[in-house]
């Protein structure tokens, strides 16, 4: 079982910060200065100390300027430091089993974003580079663990080099940037036994799942191999280093899917449609995550939510990852804008997110930024006293090639949230399939009473 300890959410290391009053726009410039990654390392990585903070706070924040905040929290990520720009850097990994459509999808995304004026970086697959030298992976035997360690180190260095170049285009040329990774840091882990992965983490103290999987990338898109559901199109001809038959391709697809379970923005693209629409669904997923809205572009994927009666025993689940999640809504000077911060972690290693939700052209748009620990602390000072803090245990898992998140609300909470369990997934309507080991009460996708904003509201 791949679950993680789940009882850390109320520990002393949970970093609950004392709430003060809302922050105003003028003081936000101080926040941005403090969080600027170009500051000296000792200052930017200093410990949060609320008692020594000199910010004077008196008015709600204008969340329409949310793009000023940095979208990355990983120290190896391309920092977004230009506080005079509404531009952004988006980091998306395309992964999956052999012959899934990654190469076609990367080209589709690249052409689309270049056509709308973005700078596009495509990070090549590190394994293909190494294996094309003449290495045969399955001949390595006991040396497989060393090869995978070197592969991951090489992958991280290649990514860091391209991330640095991306930061230059953002800060110096004031461009929107998208970085498309042909596989990411968790892909090599899929080829390792759990024991070997633990050995590598001991050898490399900076390696952990939260940083390598969650903080390093903004979005993961898993394309299901053609060996699952589109067998007639499975081929080895378009990659000279590919040697897998159908059965092995299916096994590898499952291992890769398991390695990425837990990323907060993971999308699974299966073979329920023809190939052309499959590729369009990939592009749609990227645009949705960034917050780009185009008429006639939607090919059917949408978020669905269901009320669950009870949580079965953990043994009933497929492999899963558990996370402690804490949400807080922020005071806003516009009733049409909802803003919130979230921290999400395992074993006291946290990632932080800042999200703004608003209406544009009669459509709901939700944009998010990964932020660092200090920015989270600053924004925490602006939490809305009219809302409860929401604590959840979030269980992420895959079932029948579909990705699900099960949120179990925890104390302390709004009385209306006690015992609440909500299942979330993304799918096309005709492709909806719910886990048969869960007792689903009803579809709450369009029920405003089950929005997190409503559930966190205090009664007056």
N, C-alpha and C positions, 0 to 999 in steps of 0.2 A: 504494500500500500504506500502511495506517495504522499499521503496527507502530512501536514505539518502540525506542530503543537498549536492548539486552538484557544488556549486559555490565557493568552498574554495580554489581551486587550485592556484589562483593568490594572495592569502592573504599574509599579512606580515609574518604569521606563517608558510608559505610554506617552510621555511628554505633553500632558494636558497643560495648556498654558492659561494663565489667568486672563480672562477677557476684560478689556477696557472699553473704550467707546469708539465710534466710527472714525475713520481716518479721512482727512480731506485731500483734495486734489493737489494742493500746494505741497503738502507733506509727502505726497507720493514721489516727488522728485528725489527726496532724501532716500526713500525706500529703494528707488532704482539705482541711486548712486552707491548705496550700500551693497546692492546685489550685483553690481557690474563686475563681470568676471575678469576685467582688465585690472582690477585692484590687486594689490599685493596679496599673495597667497595667504599669509598669516591673518590678514584682515578678513578676506572673503570666506575663510574657513573657520572663523572664530566661533566659539560656543555662544548659543543664544543666552542672553542675560536680560530679562525684562526689567529688572530693577535698575540697570544702568542705561536703559534706553531713554534718549532725550527727546523723542518725538512728542510734540504737543498735538492732541487729537480732539477735534471738536465737531466735524460735520461728516455726513455720509460720503462714501467714495463714488466717483463717477465711473461706473464700470464700462462705459462706452470706450474708455481708453485702455481697455484690458490688453490690447495688442502690445502695449509698451512693456509688459512683463516678459521675462525670458521663458521660452517654451521648453528648455532642457534642464534637467537636474543632474545628469551624469557629468562627472568631471571630464570625461573623454568626449562628450558630445559637443557639436558646434554651437557655441554660445550665441545667443541673440541679444546683442548688447546695444544696438542702436536705438536709443530712447526717443529719437525723433521720427521713427518710421512705424508704419502699420504693417510692414512686411513680416514674413515668418520663415522658419525652416521646418520642413516636415520630413520625418524619417520613417520610411515604410519598408518592411521586410517582406519579400515574397518567398515562400517556402512551400514544401509539400513533397510528395513522392515523385519518382521518375515519370517523365512524360505526362506532366500535369498542365502544361501551358504557361510555365513561368516566363520563358524567353519571349513568347508572343505578347504576354501581358506587359512585360517590362517595356517592350517597344511601343505598345499601345499607350501606356502611361507617359513614356518619354515624349512621343510625338504630340500628345494632347497638351501637356503642360508647356512644352516649348512653343506651341501655337498660341497659347494665351499669355506668353511673355515671361514664364518662369525659367530660372536657371536649373537645369536638370543634371544630376550626377547619377551614374549607374555604377554600382560597386560590383565587380565580377565575383563569381563563385570561387572562393579560395581552393576548395577541394578539387575542382576541375583543373585549376592552374597546376597544383602539385601532382595530381594523378596523370596529367598529360605528359609529365616528365618521364614516365615509364614505370612508376610505382604501381603495383597491383595490391590494392587494399587487403584483399583476403589472403594474400601470401605473407602478411606481416606477422601473423601468429601472436606471440607474447609481446611483440614490439608495437602492437596496435595502440596501446595506451600512450606510448611516447610519441607516435606519429600524430595522434589526435591532440596531444598537448601542444606540439609544435604547430599543428594546423590552426588551432584556436589562437595561439600567440600571433601567428602570421595574419590571420583574419582580423584580429583586433588592431594590429599595426596598420594594415591596409585601410581599414575603416577610419582609424584616427587621422591618417594622412588626408583622406578625402574629406572628412569632417572639417579639418582645419582649412582646406581650400574653400569649402562651402561657407565657412564663417567669413572668409575674406569677401566673397561675393555679396553676402548679406550686409556686412558692416561698411565695406568700402564702396560698393556699387549699388547699394540700396535695392537689391533684387529679392523677390520671393524665390526661395530655393526648395527643391524637393530632392531628397537622396533616396534612391531605390536600391536596396540591397538584395542581391541574388543570394539568398540564404543569409542567416545571421548567426550570432554567437552560440545559440542553443542547438543548432543543427549538428555540430560535431558531437555534442553530448548524447544525441540520439543513437550514436554508434557505440556507446560505451555501456558496460554494465554499471549498475548503481554503485557497486563497490569501487570500481575504477574511477568513477566521477568523484566520489568522496576522497579518494587518494589525490586526485588532481587539485581539488580544492584545498587540501592540506599542503600540497606543494606550492600553491599559488594563493596566498592569503587574501588577495584582493578579489578573488573570484567567488561570487555567490549568485544565486538565481535572481534575486530582486534587482541587482545592478545589471547583470548580463542580459536578463530577459525583459524586465519591466522598465528600468530607467534609461536604458540605452536606445530604445526605439519608441516611436510614437504609435506605431500600428503594425500588426502582424497579419498577413493574409496567407492562409494555408489553402493551396489549390490541391484538391484531391487528385491522385494519380488516375490516369485513364484506365489503369488496371482494375479500378473499382467503378464499375458502372458504364464504362465506355471501352470495353476490352478490344473491340474491333479496330479502335484507333491507336492502340498501344504500339509503339515502335521504338527501336533502338537506333534508328538511322540518323537522328538529328543531334546526337552527342556521342563522339567517338570514345569517351571514357565510360559510357553506360553499358553495363553487361547484365543487368537484372532481368530475369524472366518475370512473368505475371505474379507468381506467388511471392517472390522476394520483393517485388515492387510494392505489393500490398503490405507486407510486413514492415518495410522501411517507412511507408507512409504513416502507418500506425505509430511507429516509434517516434517519428518526427513530430507528429501531432501531440503525442504525450509530452515531449520535451518542452513544447511551447504552452502547455496548459497553465493558466494563471496570469498571462498577460492581460491587462485590463481592456485592451482594444484588439482582440483577436477575432478575425473573420474567417469563416470556412466557406469555400466556394466549391460545391460538389458538381457532379456531372448530370444533374437532373434536367439540364437544358442542352441545346446544341452548343457546339464549341464557340461560335461567334457570340452568342448571348453570354456564355460563361466568361469570356474575356471582357464583355461589356459590364458584367457584374463586378469584376475586379476593379475596373476604372470607377464605377459608381461608388464602390466601397471607399476608395481613396478620396473621392470628391466629398462624400458624406462626412468623413472624418475631419476633413479640412474645413468644411462648412461652405463649400461651393454648391450653389443651387442652379440647375439648368432645366428649363421647361422641356418636357419630352425626353429627359435623360433617364428618368427612373425606370429600371427594368424589373421592379417588383420586390426587391429586398426591403424589409422593414423590421423595426424592433417590435417584438411581441412580449407581453407580460401576463403571467398567470398566477392566481392565488393557489397556494399549496396548503393542504390540510395538515400534514404532519411530515416530519423528516424521518425516513426509515433508518435502520441501522447502517453504519458506515460500510459494512460488508456488502450491502445491496448496491453500492455505487460502483461504477467503473473507476479506474485510476483518477484521482482528483487532487487538487491543491486547495488548501484553506488559507484565507487571509483575514486579518483584522482590519476593518474599514471604519473610518470616522469621518462623517460629513458635517459641515457647518455652513449655514446660509449667512451671507454678508449683508450688511445694511447698504441700501442703494438709494440714490437720489432720483431714481425713475421707477415708477410702479410697473413699467413695461419691461423691465430688465431684472432677471433673476441671476444672482451670482453666488457661487459657493466654492468652498475649498474642501479638499479631501486628502486624507493620508491613508495609505494602504500598505500593509506590511506583513512580513513573516519573520519570526524569531527576532523581533525588534530591529529589523532593517526595513526602512520606510521609503516609499516614493510619495511625492506630493503633486497635487493637480489643482489648477484654478480653472473653473468653468463658468462661462457666461451664456445665458439662454435668452433669446429675444425674438421678436417677430420681424421678418423682412419680406416684403412683397407677399403678404398673407401666408407666409410659410414660417414655421418654427425653425430657427437656426440655433445650433448649440456649438460654441467654439470652446476649445480647451487649451491650456498650456501646462506643460510640466514645469514646475517651479522647484526651487531649492528650499532647504530647511529654513533659512533666514527669511526668505520671502513669505513662506508659510506663516512664520511667527509674526511678521508684520501684518499680514492680512488677517490673521486671527484676532488682532485688536479691533477689527471692524465687524465682528460677528453681530448678527441681528438678534437682539434680546427677545424678539417676538417669536423666535423659533428655538425648539429644542435641538441639542446636539444629537445626531443619529449615530448609534453604534450598531455595526453589523458583523456577523461572521459570514463571509462570502465563500462559497464552495464553487470552484470552477471545474468543469469536466466535459468530456466529449462522449457522445452516445450515438451510435449509428451515423458517424461522419458529420455530426452536428455539434455545435459548441453551445454550452449552457452555463449560466451563472445562477446559483441559488443563494438568495440573501435571507439570512435569519436574523431578525432584529433582536437586539439585546438590551438589557437594563444598563444604566438608567435610560428611560425613553418616555416619549409621550404615551399616556395610558392607552391611546388608540392603537399603538404599535405593538403592544405586548403580545407575544406569541405569533407575530406576523411573519409569514414565509412567502417570498415572491420568487418565481422562476422567470428568467429573462433569456430570450434567444433572438436571433435575427434570421429571417428566412423569407422565401417567397410564399405567398398564401397557399398555393397548391402543393408546396413542399413541407408544410408544417407537420412535424412529428414530435410528440411529447413522450418523455421517458415513461415506460410502463411500470416502473417501480415507484413512481410518485403518485400520490392521490391529488389530482388536480380538481379544484373546486369550480373555478370559472376563469374566463378570459377577462382581464382587467386592463387591456391595452388602452382603451379609450375612456376609462373611468377616471375622472379627475380626482376622485376621493383617494385614489391610490398613488397619486403622484408624490414624490418624495417631498416636494415643496409643501403640499397640503398636509402630509403625515407629520411633518416637523412643526407645524404651526401650533402656537399656544392659544388656548381658548381665552377670550377676553371676558 
